[in-house]
Amino acid sequence: MLNTTWLHNTKSINSNINHIRGISKSNYSSYVWDKTSCDSKLIIEDNGKVVYAPNGLRPWKSVRAKMLLENNGIYEWDVILEKVCSWSWVGVCASENFNYGDRAGNQPNGWVLGSNGYCLNNSKNVYYCPLFHSNGAKITVHLDMNKRTCSFTVNGTKYSEVSAWNNLPSKLYPVVSLYSLGRFRIQPHQD
């Protein structure tokens, strides 16, 4: 009986087939890095799905995606670290006064998880998960705009909400920070 009830409730909750976890199917094209919201030294390729930092580029540079995450809903997307750099950073940012020539987590309007396992906002580190500093690492960002919170899944292991990030702004964008030889791919969340 419990399984039947759970299945019915799950189908009811997911009955709106026009949206998957907050992003409209018609907006899958917005899972791309934004060339206009990017440090000029970063290179965007593969129809906007991949960003990389050329050899010797230091310090960290940032780029945000085109998709605006706002109001209510749960948004999820994946970032694949095709090639890691010395600490890779994945998360969200607000666009107001954001400096793409700096690491997102050094700024008051950037909230990122580093491949060192620490979350960073406004230059404040908080331990979050074990190190995941390897090529091919898959980070899923889970942004709950109803509660204004964020959590991450790293290589299939889901972690709790970042406790220090409990009042995120109402308009955010996916963001990454990388340097020399880093190469990151953004895509819709895939289980």
Contacts in CASP RR format, 6 or more apart in sequence:
PFRMAT RR
TARGET T0000
AUTHOR 0000-0000-0000
METHOD contacts of the structure
MODEL  1
MLNTTWLHNTKSINSNINHIRGISKSNYSSYVWDKTSCDSKLIIEDNGKV
VYAPNGLRPWKSVRAKMLLENNGIYEWDVILEKVCSWSWVGVCASENFNY
GDRAGNQPNGWVLGSNGYCLNNSKNVYYCPLFHSNGAKITVHLDMNKRTC
SFTVNGTKYSEVSAWNNLPSKLYPVVSLYSLGRFRIQPHQD
18 24 0 8 1.000
18 25 0 8 1.000
19 25 0 8 1.000
20 188 0 8 1.000
21 74 0 8 1.000
21 75 0 8 1.000
21 76 0 8 1.000
21 189 0 8 1.000
22 73 0 8 1.000
22 74 0 8 1.000
22 75 0 8 1.000
22 76 0 8 1.000
23 30 0 8 1.000
23 31 0 8 1.000
23 67 0 8 1.000
23 75 0 8 1.000
23 76 0 8 1.000
23 77 0 8 1.000
23 188 0 8 1.000
27 67 0 8 1.000
28 188 0 8 1.000
30 65 0 8 1.000
30 66 0 8 1.000
30 67 0 8 1.000
31 49 0 8 1.000
31 65 0 8 1.000
31 67 0 8 1.000
31 77 0 8 1.000
31 186 0 8 1.000
31 187 0 8 1.000
31 188 0 8 1.000
32 44 0 8 1.000
32 47 0 8 1.000
32 48 0 8 1.000
32 49 0 8 1.000
32 65 0 8 1.000
32 66 0 8 1.000
32 186 0 8 1.000
33 44 0 8 1.000
33 48 0 8 1.000
33 49 0 8 1.000
33 50 0 8 1.000
33 51 0 8 1.000
33 63 0 8 1.000
33 64 0 8 1.000
33 65 0 8 1.000
33 66 0 8 1.000
33 186 0 8 1.000
34 63 0 8 1.000
34 64 0 8 1.000
34 65 0 8 1.000
34 66 0 8 1.000
34 173 0 8 1.000
35 44 0 8 1.000
35 48 0 8 1.000
37 63 0 8 1.000
37 64 0 8 1.000
37 66 0 8 1.000
37 95 0 8 1.000
37 98 0 8 1.000
37 100 0 8 1.000
37 173 0 8 1.000
38 44 0 8 1.000
38 51 0 8 1.000
38 61 0 8 1.000
38 62 0 8 1.000
38 63 0 8 1.000
38 64 0 8 1.000
38 100 0 8 1.000
39 61 0 8 1.000
39 62 0 8 1.000
39 63 0 8 1.000
39 100 0 8 1.000
39 101 0 8 1.000
41 53 0 8 1.000
41 54 0 8 1.000
41 57 0 8 1.000
41 61 0 8 1.000
42 51 0 8 1.000
42 52 0 8 1.000
42 53 0 8 1.000
42 57 0 8 1.000
42 61 0 8 1.000
42 63 0 8 1.000
42 178 0 8 1.000
43 51 0 8 1.000
43 52 0 8 1.000
43 53 0 8 1.000
43 54 0 8 1.000
44 50 0 8 1.000
44 51 0 8 1.000
44 63 0 8 1.000
45 51 0 8 1.000
45 52 0 8 1.000
46 185 0 8 1.000
49 185 0 8 1.000
49 186 0 8 1.000
49 187 0 8 1.000
50 82 0 8 1.000
50 183 0 8 1.000
50 184 0 8 1.000
50 185 0 8 1.000
51 63 0 8 1.000
51 176 0 8 1.000
51 178 0 8 1.000
51 183 0 8 1.000
51 184 0 8 1.000
52 83 0 8 1.000
52 178 0 8 1.000
52 181 0 8 1.000
52 182 0 8 1.000
52 183 0 8 1.000
52 184 0 8 1.000
53 61 0 8 1.000
53 85 0 8 1.000
53 178 0 8 1.000
53 179 0 8 1.000
53 180 0 8 1.000
53 181 0 8 1.000
53 182 0 8 1.000
53 183 0 8 1.000
54 180 0 8 1.000
54 181 0 8 1.000
55 180 0 8 1.000
55 181 0 8 1.000
56 179 0 8 1.000
56 180 0 8 1.000
56 181 0 8 1.000
57 179 0 8 1.000
57 180 0 8 1.000
58 179 0 8 1.000
58 180 0 8 1.000
59 102 0 8 1.000
59 103 0 8 1.000
59 179 0 8 1.000
60 89 0 8 1.000
60 101 0 8 1.000
60 102 0 8 1.000
60 103 0 8 1.000
60 177 0 8 1.000
60 178 0 8 1.000
60 179 0 8 1.000
61 100 0 8 1.000
61 101 0 8 1.000
61 102 0 8 1.000
61 177 0 8 1.000
61 178 0 8 1.000
61 179 0 8 1.000
62 93 0 8 1.000
62 98 0 8 1.000
62 99 0 8 1.000
62 100 0 8 1.000
62 101 0 8 1.000
62 102 0 8 1.000
62 103 0 8 1.000
62 104 0 8 1.000
62 175 0 8 1.000
62 176 0 8 1.000
62 177 0 8 1.000
63 100 0 8 1.000
63 175 0 8 1.000
63 176 0 8 1.000
64 93 0 8 1.000
64 95 0 8 1.000
64 98 0 8 1.000
64 100 0 8 1.000
64 173 0 8 1.000
64 174 0 8 1.000
64 175 0 8 1.000
65 77 0 8 1.000
65 173 0 8 1.000
65 174 0 8 1.000
65 175 0 8 1.000
65 186 0 8 1.000
66 173 0 8 1.000
67 77 0 8 1.000
67 173 0 8 1.000
67 174 0 8 1.000
68 171 0 8 1.000
68 172 0 8 1.000
68 173 0 8 1.000
69 75 0 8 1.000
69 92 0 8 1.000
69 143 0 8 1.000
69 145 0 8 1.000
69 171 0 8 1.000
69 172 0 8 1.000
69 173 0 8 1.000
69 174 0 8 1.000
70 145 0 8 1.000
70 170 0 8 1.000
70 171 0 8 1.000
70 172 0 8 1.000
71 145 0 8 1.000
71 170 0 8 1.000
72 145 0 8 1.000
72 146 0 8 1.000
73 144 0 8 1.000
73 145 0 8 1.000
73 146 0 8 1.000
74 142 0 8 1.000
74 143 0 8 1.000
74 144 0 8 1.000
74 145 0 8 1.000
74 146 0 8 1.000
75 141 0 8 1.000
75 142 0 8 1.000
75 143 0 8 1.000
75 145 0 8 1.000
76 140 0 8 1.000
76 141 0 8 1.000
76 142 0 8 1.000
76 143 0 8 1.000
76 189 0 8 1.000
77 140 0 8 1.000
77 141 0 8 1.000
77 174 0 8 1.000
77 186 0 8 1.000
77 187 0 8 1.000
77 188 0 8 1.000
77 189 0 8 1.000
78 138 0 8 1.000
78 139 0 8 1.000
78 140 0 8 1.000
78 141 0 8 1.000
78 186 0 8 1.000
78 187 0 8 1.000
78 188 0 8 1.000
78 189 0 8 1.000
78 190 0 8 1.000
79 90 0 8 1.000
79 91 0 8 1.000
79 138 0 8 1.000
79 139 0 8 1.000
79 141 0 8 1.000
79 174 0 8 1.000
79 176 0 8 1.000
79 184 0 8 1.000
79 185 0 8 1.000
79 186 0 8 1.000
79 187 0 8 1.000
80 136 0 8 1.000
80 137 0 8 1.000
80 138 0 8 1.000
80 139 0 8 1.000
80 184 0 8 1.000
80 185 0 8 1.000
80 187 0 8 1.000
81 88 0 8 1.000
81 115 0 8 1.000
81 134 0 8 1.000
81 135 0 8 1.000
81 136 0 8 1.000
81 137 0 8 1.000
81 138 0 8 1.000
81 139 0 8 1.000
81 182 0 8 1.000
81 183 0 8 1.000
81 184 0 8 1.000
82 135 0 8 1.000
82 136 0 8 1.000
82 182 0 8 1.000
82 183 0 8 1.000
82 184 0 8 1.000
82 185 0 8 1.000
83 135 0 8 1.000
83 181 0 8 1.000
83 182 0 8 1.000
83 183 0 8 1.000
84 115 0 8 1.000
84 133 0 8 1.000
84 134 0 8 1.000
84 135 0 8 1.000
84 136 0 8 1.000
84 137 0 8 1.000
84 182 0 8 1.000
85 178 0 8 1.000
85 179 0 8 1.000
85 180 0 8 1.000
85 181 0 8 1.000
85 182 0 8 1.000
86 179 0 8 1.000
86 180 0 8 1.000
87 114 0 8 1.000
87 115 0 8 1.000
87 116 0 8 1.000
87 133 0 8 1.000
88 114 0 8 1.000
88 115 0 8 1.000
88 133 0 8 1.000
88 137 0 8 1.000
88 176 0 8 1.000
88 177 0 8 1.000
88 178 0 8 1.000
88 182 0 8 1.000
88 184 0 8 1.000
89 103 0 8 1.000
89 104 0 8 1.000
89 105 0 8 1.000
89 112 0 8 1.000
89 113 0 8 1.000
89 114 0 8 1.000
89 115 0 8 1.000
89 120 0 8 1.000
89 176 0 8 1.000
89 177 0 8 1.000
89 178 0 8 1.000
90 112 0 8 1.000
90 113 0 8 1.000
90 114 0 8 1.000
90 139 0 8 1.000
90 141 0 8 1.000
90 152 0 8 1.000
90 175 0 8 1.000
90 176 0 8 1.000
90 184 0 8 1.000
91 104 0 8 1.000
91 110 0 8 1.000
91 111 0 8 1.000
91 112 0 8 1.000
91 113 0 8 1.000
91 141 0 8 1.000
91 150 0 8 1.000
91 152 0 8 1.000
91 174 0 8 1.000
91 175 0 8 1.000
91 176 0 8 1.000
92 110 0 8 1.000
92 111 0 8 1.000
92 112 0 8 1.000
92 141 0 8 1.000
92 143 0 8 1.000
92 150 0 8 1.000
92 168 0 8 1.000
92 172 0 8 1.000
92 173 0 8 1.000
92 174 0 8 1.000
92 175 0 8 1.000
93 104 0 8 1.000
93 107 0 8 1.000
93 109 0 8 1.000
93 110 0 8 1.000
93 111 0 8 1.000
93 172 0 8 1.000
93 173 0 8 1.000
93 175 0 8 1.000
94 109 0 8 1.000
94 110 0 8 1.000
94 169 0 8 1.000
94 171 0 8 1.000
94 172 0 8 1.000
94 173 0 8 1.000
95 109 0 8 1.000
95 171 0 8 1.000
95 173 0 8 1.000
96 109 0 8 1.000
97 109 0 8 1.000
98 104 0 8 1.000
98 107 0 8 1.000
98 109 0 8 1.000
98 110 0 8 1.000
99 107 0 8 1.000
102 177 0 8 1.000
103 112 0 8 1.000
103 120 0 8 1.000
103 177 0 8 1.000
104 110 0 8 1.000
104 111 0 8 1.000
104 112 0 8 1.000
104 120 0 8 1.000
104 175 0 8 1.000
104 176 0 8 1.000
104 177 0 8 1.000
105 111 0 8 1.000
105 112 0 8 1.000
105 120 0 8 1.000
105 121 0 8 1.000
105 122 0 8 1.000
105 123 0 8 1.000
105 177 0 8 1.000
106 120 0 8 1.000
106 122 0 8 1.000
106 123 0 8 1.000
107 122 0 8 1.000
108 121 0 8 1.000
108 122 0 8 1.000
109 169 0 8 1.000
110 121 0 8 1.000
110 122 0 8 1.000
110 175 0 8 1.000
111 119 0 8 1.000
111 120 0 8 1.000
111 121 0 8 1.000
111 150 0 8 1.000
111 162 0 8 1.000
111 165 0 8 1.000
111 168 0 8 1.000
112 119 0 8 1.000
112 120 0 8 1.000
112 121 0 8 1.000
112 175 0 8 1.000
112 176 0 8 1.000
112 177 0 8 1.000
113 119 0 8 1.000
113 120 0 8 1.000
113 128 0 8 1.000
113 129 0 8 1.000
113 139 0 8 1.000
113 152 0 8 1.000
113 154 0 8 1.000
113 162 0 8 1.000
114 120 0 8 1.000
115 131 0 8 1.000
115 132 0 8 1.000
115 133 0 8 1.000
115 137 0 8 1.000
116 131 0 8 1.000
116 133 0 8 1.000
117 127 0 8 1.000
117 128 0 8 1.000
117 129 0 8 1.000
117 130 0 8 1.000
117 131 0 8 1.000
117 132 0 8 1.000
118 125 0 8 1.000
118 126 0 8 1.000
118 127 0 8 1.000
118 128 0 8 1.000
119 125 0 8 1.000
119 126 0 8 1.000
119 128 0 8 1.000
119 162 0 8 1.000
119 164 0 8 1.000
119 165 0 8 1.000
120 126 0 8 1.000
121 164 0 8 1.000
121 165 0 8 1.000
124 164 0 8 1.000
126 162 0 8 1.000
126 163 0 8 1.000
126 164 0 8 1.000
128 152 0 8 1.000
128 159 0 8 1.000
128 162 0 8 1.000
129 152 0 8 1.000
129 154 0 8 1.000
129 157 0 8 1.000
129 159 0 8 1.000
132 139 0 8 1.000
132 154 0 8 1.000
132 155 0 8 1.000
137 154 0 8 1.000
137 155 0 8 1.000
138 153 0 8 1.000
138 154 0 8 1.000
138 155 0 8 1.000
138 156 0 8 1.000
139 152 0 8 1.000
139 153 0 8 1.000
139 154 0 8 1.000
140 152 0 8 1.000
140 153 0 8 1.000
140 154 0 8 1.000
140 156 0 8 1.000
140 158 0 8 1.000
140 189 0 8 1.000
141 150 0 8 1.000
141 152 0 8 1.000
141 174 0 8 1.000
142 150 0 8 1.000
142 151 0 8 1.000
142 152 0 8 1.000
142 153 0 8 1.000
142 158 0 8 1.000
143 149 0 8 1.000
143 150 0 8 1.000
143 168 0 8 1.000
143 172 0 8 1.000
144 150 0 8 1.000
144 151 0 8 1.000
144 161 0 8 1.000
145 168 0 8 1.000
145 170 0 8 1.000
145 172 0 8 1.000
147 161 0 8 1.000
147 166 0 8 1.000
148 166 0 8 1.000
148 167 0 8 1.000
148 168 0 8 1.000
148 169 0 8 1.000
148 170 0 8 1.000
149 161 0 8 1.000
149 162 0 8 1.000
149 165 0 8 1.000
149 166 0 8 1.000
149 168 0 8 1.000
150 161 0 8 1.000
150 162 0 8 1.000
150 165 0 8 1.000
150 168 0 8 1.000
151 158 0 8 1.000
151 159 0 8 1.000
151 160 0 8 1.000
151 161 0 8 1.000
151 162 0 8 1.000
152 158 0 8 1.000
152 159 0 8 1.000
152 162 0 8 1.000
153 159 0 8 1.000
174 186 0 8 1.000
176 184 0 8 1.000
176 186 0 8 1.000
178 184 0 8 1.000
END
